[in-house]
């Protein structure tokens, strides 16, 4: 039995694959969205630090 996994890739966010140049506003918007998601992830990790910390490898705890 073989399994085929299909994936849809959005190449607009991959460096070097854009067919068109993005405007500075589009670039700034993409960076802001990524930064916001990163901040949310950090906030979630910090709010659940006692649960998350034991699951991290020892070198990631410092």
Secondary structure, DSSP 8 states (H G I E B T S, - for coil): ----------GGGSTT--SS---HHHHHHHHHHHHHHHHHHHHHHHHTHHHHHTTS-GGG--
